[in-house]
Amino acid sequence: MEQKDKDKKQILLRLSSSLWEELASWAQDDFRSINGQIEFLLTDSVRQRRKKDLPDTDET
């Protein structure tokens, strides 16, 4: 793991009660903390965006 991944940044995040409940339920289903679930979702979103932004190398 790179050093930049080890250094975690702390942020204040305000969520609606309904979103909090949805995330809490989802996190429990996946055996994660709510913080872990949010980090997982954000990481997955960034990976998907990177894949989408990569140029298509298939020139057929």
C-alpha positions in Angstrom: 0.0 0.0 0.0 1.4 3.4 -0.9 2.1 6.0 1.7 -0.6 8.3 0.4 -3.2 5.5 1.0 -2.1 5.2 4.6 -2.6 8.9 5.3 -6.3 9.3 5.9 -8.0 12.7 5.7 -10.8 13.5 8.1 -13.9 15.3 6.8 -17.2 16.4 8.2 -20.0 15.0 6.2 -23.6 16.0 6.7 -26.2 13.5 5.5 -30.0 13.4 5.7 -31.5 11.0 8.2 -33.0 8.9 5.5 -29.6 8.6 3.6 -27.9 7.8 6.9 -30.4 5.0 7.6 -30.0 3.5 4.0 -26.2 3.6 4.4 -26.3 2.0 7.9 -28.5 -0.8 6.6 -26.3 -1.4 3.6 -23.2 -1.3 5.7 -24.7 -3.9 8.1 -25.6 -6.1 5.1 -22.0 -5.9 3.9 -20.5 -6.3 7.4 -18.9 -2.9 7.3 -19.0 0.2 9.4 -20.9 3.1 8.0 -17.5 4.9 7.5 -16.1 1.9 5.8 -19.2 1.7 3.5 -18.9 5.3 2.5 -15.2 4.9 1.8 -16.0 1.7 -0.2 -18.6 3.5 -2.3 -16.5 6.5 -3.0 -13.5 4.4 -4.0 -15.6 2.3 -6.3 -17.1 5.4 -7.9 -13.6 6.8 -8.5 -12.4 3.5 -10.1 -15.4 3.4 -12.4 -14.9 7.0 -13.5 -11.2 6.3 -14.2 -12.2 3.3 -16.4 -14.7 5.5 -18.2 -12.2 8.2 -18.8 -9.5 5.9 -20.3 -9.2 6.1 -24.1 -10.6 3.2 -26.0 -7.6 1.2 -27.2 -9.6 -1.2 -29.3 -9.3 0.1 -32.9 -11.3 -2.6 -34.8 
